Amino acid sequence: MSSSDQPETENHPTDNQEPTTSNHALATRCVHAGQQPDPATGAVMTPIYQTSTFAQSAPGEHKGHEYARVSNPTRSALEGNLAALEGAEHGICFASGVAGIDAILKGGLRPGDHIVTTNDLYGGTFRLFKEVFEPFGLEFTFVDMTDADAVEQAIRPETELLWLETPTNPLLRVIDIARLCEMADSRDITTVVDNTFASPALQQPLDLGADLVLHSCTKYIGGHSDLIMGAVCTNSDEWADKLRFQIKSAGASPGPMDCFLALRGTKTLHLRMERHCQNGRAVAEFLSDHAKVGRVRYPGLPGDPYHELADKQMSGFGGMVSFSLADDSVEAGKRLLSGTSVFTLAESLGGVESLIDHPASMTHASIPAEGRRKAGLGDSLIRLSVGVEDEGDLLNDLDRALAKV
Ligand code: P1T
């Protein structure tokens, strides 16, 4: 039987990786989960299995892998690791974060189905929803998901999915995962949480009732701005089968080198997140006290409208900070964006290096201006991904750049 004919329900090499580390603390899971010394050589690090296919002793008789579009041992180790970090039975990796989103929608929904999602989310997710899936008959309602009543009002009989992103990109709003999951559960609606901004080190959506967790592993999971990858974690065997069917059939599988890099990244996820949180808070406090800065958005600030909820559902507030300038002009924003030297002007986030971004013209340019402004994403908003550099150097860099505004 060829790999493409395999039934989806059979055991997958990702499942029940040994040694099981589900009872261990997060730090131990980061370093060990899904991995064991290579059985062939004893190599402590999981090798990069750079192969497209695997020998079979007779048709269908193999050592767990047949064809690398479907599975690869390096990928299986990473999938076991990510599943353990999210407290999930299954982890499924994709060639990018948006490929993971694509697989969830194609795997679980049909034309006519309706999705309620947040009006403040990554621009690429918005583009995929509006420009790829809407023409294929899926319907989307974008609401402020921090308002549970608005979500309830948006739900229709044909609603199949609630798509949450929290904290949101780029406005750092915090959505009440447990509350919306309860609302969805009672109506048999699936809940997905995009956990990219928090990472599993700070937020565990499955524990709060979510059915699926989506990650852009390109960000904190990889952690070093050197790979593009996505992952979905779930406790549902049915969803895991659907997603693996998508990988096998549509082929958005990540390569083994990227899986190796992500596995190396998760070994320090807990350490990096501690420093991201520490520096994120310091930057947010510094900006809040600065005369040239307008509103600062960071759920770790005690005065932030989402502080209390973030404190309840997250174990740290992360390294993402957004703010506007007191001088709200586009020119002032441009002077700041080109005035930093430790912060690099670039899209993306979650790496060890600090980045500065202008969502309206960069990461969120695919959202029409009117919708963006209505959701609160103004043209002068600046987004920072605060890295793990020295705190003093980061604050000095911002101070010098703000002086030129
Ligand atoms: O870039 P990719 O790995 O495909 O991940 C997409 C994605 C999904 N979800 C969230 C919350 C994201 O932030 C992203 C990607 N975001 C950026 C590239 C960015 O700069 O915001």
Residues whose N, C-alpha, C, O or C-beta is under 5 A from the ligand:
A	BS01	P1T	S96 G97 V98 Y122 N169 D194 T196 S216 T218 M229 E347 S348 L349 T363
